[in-house]
């Protein structure tokens, strides 16, 4: 079963990690809230706020938004560089999820949150992304259509124990093909990302090729999922 909005409302990830057998401490509540406030210090409360999605946020954002747009950022690229010991893997057999790392460019989907909802919706997003501190939230420059905008996105935290760096391709394939966690398999995470990027006209050559290799290694059949399209 995938992560739900109700899970975030009930802070399920923090509660789950508290009972998980591993040596990575949770971000203390005071620092958790402080990191949110640091980001919000760069926001004008009279204006709506954009969040840039490059992975699972595209197909399962969970926060309420009023608009979506295809968008791109420069100086960063998505890659499987974060170990997952709960959602898409286990302590004994970690999986991998996407992170945003330095270099290159990235096409994704941006979500506009109404100003009146920003604090609550971002708090839920923090409960999703920031419990372990494996991501580093940051304001990024984003191009959406003909507009240059600022958005919040989640870069990898290079100092975190879950940061895997640039892994050999064969290692990535093996981990995605074999790992399973609370919210599904690494393979399913990859397939959904590729499908939903494609549904929005984004062809990530690297992820498409990776999907073919993972499908062969996993020995299963992939059934395409329906994804929301920008403008639909």
Order of alpha helices (4+ residues) and beta strands (2+ residues): alpha-alpha-alpha-beta-alpha-beta-beta-alpha-beta-beta-alpha-beta-beta-alpha-alpha
